[in-house]
Amino acid sequence: MKNKITLLFILFSAASFAQTDEWRFGINLGCHGADTRFVSGMTTAHARFSADGFSASSFDLTARFDQNDRIMILTGLGFTQTGFDFAIAENYSLLSRYREYTTIRSALPEVQIPFLVAWKSRINCRNHRYFIGGGLVMNFMGDTLINEYYVAGNEVVTADTSYMSANFTAVHQARIDPRIIAGVEKVFRKGGMFSVSLVAHFGTKRLLDATVRYSLDGSSYWHHFASNGTYLGLNFSWYFRPFGWKKRQESLTSR
């Protein structure tokens, strides 16, 4: 842990003492699918039950420093979610397909502060270039306890006889996780940039637990799942032109 914290400070210092006229800010929108795993409970599940992981969107305010033509440093503030999705397949009308599943979803907010370094290729004739890199991400999530219950049809029943129920728990903690990024970006003539990238985020600690119970065809089932926050995502980023860009262009034009 001390080595990770030391590396974070080195990256932060390198970004802080770099030339400020090469900084640029950006906005990032993304989506990802998180990994969840079965840890205990009944190993046999009903065919209508599914626990297929968790998908969520993300929003980031990004600060980027292009140290030179080959190296860039990324940091910022990100907002996303993590959690669980459970579903039971239902008979449905072809006129109302949205009722095909009964679901329980728990989405917990998460704040992220990345410190990443990436290598860039040279810009080609179409003003495209590729990049690949990685680093560490500080994650913050509060503790919570959520109970959600669903019943069959319109019947009013108590929690212990519900059609499907789930209990979610998360431990309050701040953690540091590794992340890898790779993508392509286009540089526009007016200084802006648009990039598309793949993000692989690797959770280092157990974050969430969920116990789901349901009754189908006269039998009761229960399963326990866990998540460490590992996910694979796709990000779309827009970077505004860097500070001092207009003055540099005027200087180059006047020569």
Salt bridges, closest charged atoms under 4 A:
ASP66 OD2 - ARG24 NE 3.77
ASP66 OD2 - ARG64 NE 3.00
ASP66 OD1 - LYS120 NZ 2.61
ASP85 OD2 - ARG105 NH1 2.70
GLU90 OE1 - ARG48 NH2 2.83
GLU110 OE2 - ARG175 NH2 2.54
ASP177 OD2 - ARG175 NE 2.81
ASP177 OD2 - HIS201 NE2 3.18
GLU185 OE1 - ARG64 NH1 2.85
GLU185 OE2 - ARG129 NE 2.66
ASP209 OD2 - ARG206 NH2 2.45
ASP209 OD2 - HIS224 NE2 2.94
ASP217 OD2 - HIS46 NE2 2.74
